[in-house]
Amino acid sequence: CDHLRVVFGQQMGLSDQDIVALSGAHTLGRCHKERSGFEGPWTSNPLIFGNTYFTELLSGEKEGLLQLPSDKAPLSDAAFRPLVDKYAADEDAFFV
């Protein structure tokens, strides 16, 4: 998560909570191979905004769904992991 903190924290002024919440935007959309080198959605329903990015992340890798190293990194970070757990368990907390 050091790289996430440098890019989003130091360079953009976001807090750890902001960074984790921002990653939840991957609930929508998908990666396109021609743009990123990766292909596929992060969630099973990438047209609905909710906390499914976090629930999918906690449930582990699934065929057809994308989990990049930068997506998985918060799972092993002492400050980020509780936020991932919180947002997975409580969609309203993620929305606030």
KEFIVEX-639296 format. One record per atom (N, C-alpha, C, O, CB): residue in one letter; x, y, z. Coordinates in steps of 0.02 Angstrom, whole numbers, padded with zeros to 5 digits, always signed. Glycine has a CB too. Example, Ala and Ser with C-alpha at 12.3 -4.5 7.8 and 13.67 -1.06 7.14 Angstrom:
% residues 2
a+00660-00284+00390
a+00615-00225+00390
a+00660-00165+00390
a+00712-00166+00423
a+00565-00224+00452
s+00642-00112+00354
s+00684-00053+00357
s+00645+00002+00394
s+00670+00057+00402
s+00704-00030+00286
END
This chain:
% residues 96
c+00041-00060+00000
c+00000+00000+00000
c+00043+00063+00000
c+00017+00119-00004
c-00046+00000+00060
d+00108+00054+00004
d+00152+00112+00003
d+00142+00152-00061
d+00139+00214-00060
d+00225+00091+00010
h+00138+00117-00118
h+00129+00152-00182
h+00062+00190-00183
h+00058+00246-00207
h+00133+00102-00241
l+00009+00158-00158
l-00056+00192-00155
l-00053+00254-00112
l-00082+00306-00129
l-00110+00144-00128
r-00016+00250-00056
r-00010+00308-00012
r+00031+00364-00044
r+00016+00423-00034
r+00022+00287+00054
v+00082+00346-00082
v+00122+00397-00116
v+00080+00433-00168
v+00076+00494-00168
v+00185+00366-00149
v+00048+00394-00211
v+00010+00424-00266
v-00051+00461-00240
v-00062+00519-00258
v-00012+00369-00315
f-00092+00428-00200
f-00155+00459-00179
f-00150+00498-00114
f-00188+00546-00104
f-00207+00405-00172
g-00105+00480-00070
g-00097+00515-00007
g-00052+00575-00013
g-00074+00632-00004
g-00070+00468+00046
q+00011+00563-00028
q+00060+00617-00031
q+00048+00664-00090
q+00051+00725-00082
q+00130+00589-00034
q+00036+00636-00148
q+00029+00678-00208
q-00040+00711-00214
q-00046+00766-00241
q+00042+00637-00269
m-00092+00677-00189
m-00159+00703-00198
m-00192+00725-00132
m-00246+00755-00132
m-00203+00651-00231
g-00160+00709-00076
g-00186+00731-00011
g-00243+00690+00017
g-00279+00713+00061
g-00208+00801-00017
l-00252+00628-00007
l-00306+00586+00018
l-00285+00548+00080
l-00226+00530+00087
l-00330+00537-00037
s-00332+00536+00124
s-00319+00495+00184
s-00324+00421+00166
s-00345+00403+00111
s-00370+00513+00240
d-00304+00378+00213
d-00311+00306+00203
d-00384+00289+00189
d-00398+00248+00145
d-00285+00267+00263
q-00429+00318+00227
q-00500+00305+00217
q-00522+00326+00147
q-00559+00290+00114
q-00542+00341+00271
d-00499+00383+00125
d-00515+00407+00058
d-00490+00359+00004
d-00525+00344-00044
d-00485+00477+00046
i-00429+00334+00014
i-00398+00289-00035
i-00438+00224-00041
i-00451+00200-00096
i-00326+00273-00016
v-00457+00195+00016
v-00496+00133+00015
v-00565+00146-00016
v-00588+00106-00057
v-00504+00104+00086
a-00597+00201+00003
a-00662+00217-00026
a-00657+00227-00102
a-00700+00205-00140
a-00692+00279+00008
l-00605+00262-00124
l-00595+00273-00195
l-00586+00207-00233
l-00611+00200-00289
l-00534+00318-00207
s-00551+00160-00203
s-00542+00095-00236
s-00609+00060-00246
s-00616+00021-00292
s-00495+00050-00194
g-00657+00075-00203
g-00724+00046-00209
g-00760+00068-00273
g-00811+00038-00291
g-00765+00065-00150
a-00735+00119-00306
a-00764+00140-00370
a-00756+00085-00423
a-00790+00086-00474
a-00732+00205-00394
h-00711+00038-00410
h-00704-00019-00456
h-00765-00063-00456
h-00770-00110-00496
h-00643-00060-00437
t-00812-00049-00412
t-00877-00082-00414
t-00908-00073-00484
t-00942-00118-00509
t-00925-00055-00359
l-00896-00015-00513
l-00923+00000-00580
l-00871-00012-00634
l-00811-00001-00623
l-00947+00074-00583
g-00893-00035-00690
g-00850-00040-00748
g-00805-00100-00750
g-00815-00150-00715
g-00810+00020-00754
r-00754-00094-00792
r-00708-00150-00804
r-00642-00124-00831
r-00638-00066-00851
r-00740-00201-00853
c-00592-00166-00831
c-00528-00150-00863
c-00532-00169-00936
c-00566-00217-00955
c-00469-00189-00828
h-00498-00130-00977
h-00496-00143-01049
h-00423-00157-01068
h-00379-00116-01056
h-00525-00083-01089
k-00412-00213-01099
k-00345-00236-01115
k-00305-00185-01154
k-00245-00176-01142
k-00348-00301-01153
e-00337-00152-01202
e-00301-00104-01243
e-00279-00042-01205
e-00235-00005-01227
e-00344-00084-01302
r-00309-00030-01147
r-00291+00029-01107
r-00244+00012-01050
r-00200+00052-01033
r-00353+00062-01080
s-00253-00046-01019
s-00216-00062-00958
s-00175-00126-00962
s-00132-00138-00920
s-00262-00066-00901
g-00190-00167-01012
g-00158-00232-01015
g-00197-00286-00977
g-00180-00345-00981
g-00088-00228-00988
f-00248-00265-00942
f-00291-00312-00904
f-00361-00310-00933
f-00382-00260-00963
f-00291-00294-00829
e-00397-00364-00924
e-00464-00369-00953
e-00513-00397-00902
e-00498-00446-00867
e-00464-00414-01016
g-00571-00365-00896
g-00625-00392-00856
g-00651-00346-00803
g-00620-00295-00787
g-00602-00455-00825
p-00709-00364-00775
p-00740-00325-00721
p-00713-00346-00653
p-00685-00400-00646
p-00817-00332-00724
w-00723-00304-00604
w-00705-00320-00535
w-00763-00354-00499
w-00753-00390-00450
w-00684-00258-00498
t-00823-00342-00523
t-00883-00370-00490
t-00927-00405-00540
t-00921-00396-00600
t-00922-00314-00454
s-00972-00446-00514
s-01016-00485-00558
s-01070-00442-00590
s-01100-00462-00640
s-01048-00541-00519
n-01083-00383-00562
n-01132-00338-00592
n-01102-00268-00595
n-01118-00226-00553
n-01199-00338-00551
p-01059-00255-00645
p-01023-00192-00647
p-01063-00131-00668
p-01034-00077-00680
p-00966-00200-00693
l-01128-00137-00673
l-01171-00079-00689
l-01209-00054-00628
l-01246-00006-00634
l-01219-00098-00745
i-01201-00087-00571
i-01236-00068-00509
i-01185-00044-00458
i-01137-00079-00444
i-01278-00128-00481
f-01195+00016-00432
f-01148+00042-00381
f-01169+00018-00312
f-01226+00027-00291
f-01146+00119-00383
g-01122-00012-00278
g-01133-00037-00210
g-01066-00056-00179
g-01014-00034-00202
g-01182-00097-00210
n-01069-00098-00128
n-01008-00118-00094
n-00980-00185-00119
n-00938-00215-00087
n-01021-00123-00020
t-01003-00207-00177
t-00984-00274-00201
t-00909-00280-00217
t-00882-00335-00215
t-01024-00291-00262
y-00876-00225-00233
y-00804-00228-00242
y-00771-00257-00180
y-00726-00299-00184
y-00774-00158-00259
f-00793-00233-00122
f-00763-00255-00059
f-00783-00326-00041
f-00742-00365-00017
f-00783-00208-00003
t-00846-00344-00052
t-00867-00412-00036
t-00833-00462-00083
t-00814-00516-00061
t-00944-00419-00042
e-00826-00445-00146
e-00791-00489-00193
e-00717-00495-00175
e-00688-00549-00179
e-00798-00463-00265
l-00687-00441-00155
l-00617-00441-00135
l-00605-00488-00076
l-00557-00526-00075
l-00593-00370-00118
l-00650-00485-00027
l-00642-00528+00032
l-00658-00601+00017
l-00633-00645+00052
l-00687-00504+00087
s-00698-00614-00033
s-00716-00684-00048
s-00662-00720-00089
s-00668-00781-00099
s-00782-00685-00086
g-00612-00685-00111
g-00558-00717-00148
g-00568-00714-00223
g-00620-00690-00247
g-00550-00788-00127
e-00519-00739-00259
e-00522-00736-00332
e-00576-00782-00359
e-00587-00837-00335
e-00454-00754-00362
k-00610-00757-00411
k-00661-00796-00446
k-00649-00790-00520
k-00628-00738-00545
k-00733-00771-00427
e-00662-00844-00555
e-00653-00843-00628
e-00697-00789-00659
e-00757-00784-00644
e-00670-00913-00658
g-00667-00750-00703
g-00704-00698-00738
g-00703-00631-00704
g-00724-00581-00733
g-00773-00720-00747
l-00679-00628-00641
l-00675-00564-00605
l-00602-00546-00594
l-00560-00589-00581
l-00713-00568-00538
l-00589-00482-00599
l-00521-00456-00594
l-00504-00439-00522
l-00544-00409-00486
l-00513-00395-00638
q-00444-00458-00500
q-00415-00435-00437
q-00341-00423-00450
q-00301-00469-00451
q-00427-00488-00379
l-00324-00360-00459
l-00255-00340-00471
l-00216-00338-00406
l-00246-00336-00352
l-00252-00271-00506
p-00150-00340-00409
p-00110-00334-00347
p-00128-00272-00307
p-00129-00274-00245
p-00036-00333-00365
s-00142-00217-00341
s-00161-00155-00305
s-00229-00161-00272
s-00243-00126-00223
s-00161-00096-00353
d-00272-00206-00297
d-00336-00219-00264
d-00326-00260-00201
d-00359-00248-00151
d-00385-00255-00313
k-00281-00309-00205
k-00270-00355-00149
k-00226-00325-00094
k-00230-00347-00036
k-00239-00418-00174
a-00185-00277-00110
a-00138-00248-00062
a-00171-00225+00003
a-00144-00237+00057
a-00102-00190-00093
p-00229-00192+00001
p-00261-00170+00063
p-00279-00226+00111
p-00289-00214+00171
p-00322-00131+00047
l-00284-00287+00086
l-00302-00343+00130
l-00247-00359+00180
l-00261-00388+00232
l-00317-00404+00088
s-00186-00341+00165
s-00130-00356+00210
s-00102-00293+00244
s-00048-00295+00272
s-00075-00391+00173
d-00138-00238+00241
d-00116-00176+00272
d-00156-00163+00335
d-00217-00166+00335
d-00124-00117+00222
a-00121-00148+00390
a-00153-00140+00455
a-00204-00083+00457
a-00253-00087+00495
a-00101-00129+00508
a-00194-00031+00419
a-00241+00025+00419
a-00296+00016+00367
a-00354+00035+00379
a-00204+00090+00406
f-00280-00012+00309
f-00329-00019+00255
f-00377-00077+00268
f-00437-00071+00253
f-00294-00030+00190
r-00353-00132+00294
r-00395-00193+00301
r-00459-00180+00341
r-00512-00202+00320
r-00355-00248+00333
p-00455-00146+00399
p-00518-00134+00436
p-00569-00094+00395
p-00629-00104+00404
p-00503-00098+00500
l-00545-00051+00352
l-00591-00012+00310
l-00623-00056+00257
l-00682-00049+00242
l-00554+00047+00278
v-00584-00101+00227
v-00611-00148+00179
v-00665-00191+00212
v-00719-00200+00185
v-00555-00194+00149
d-00649-00216+00272
d-00697-00257+00309
d-00761-00218+00325
d-00816-00244+00318
d-00666-00283+00374
k-00752-00156+00347
k-00809-00113+00364
k-00854-00102+00304
k-00915-00108+00308
k-00785-00046+00392
y-00824-00084+00247
y-00864-00069+00187
y-00896-00132+00159
y-00951-00128+00131
y-00820-00037+00134
a-00864-00189+00166
a-00894-00252+00143
a-00955-00269+00186
a-01004-00295+00160
a-00842-00309+00145
a-00951-00256+00250
a-01004-00274+00296
a-01062-00224+00297
a-01118-00241+00314
a-00977-00282+00366
d-01047-00161+00279
d-01097-00108+00287
d-01095-00061+00227
d-01054-00015+00223
d-01084-00068+00353
e-01140-00073+00180
e-01142-00031+00119
e-01154+00042+00136
e-01126+00086+00103
e-01196-00057+00072
d-01195+00056+00186
d-01209+00125+00204
d-01145+00161+00227
d-01135+00220+00213
d-01262+00129+00260
a-01101+00125+00263
a-01038+00155+00284
a-00995+00173+00224
a-00962+00225+00224
a-00999+00106+00331
f-00996+00131+00173
f-00959+00146+00111
f-00989+00207+00077
f-00952+00249+00050
f-00960+00086+00064
f-01054+00214+00076
f-01087+00269+00042
f-01075+00336+00077
f-01078+00389+00046
f-01161+00257+00038
v-01061+00335+00141
v-01050+00397+00179
v-00978+00416+00170
v-00956+00467+00197
v-01066+00388+00254
END
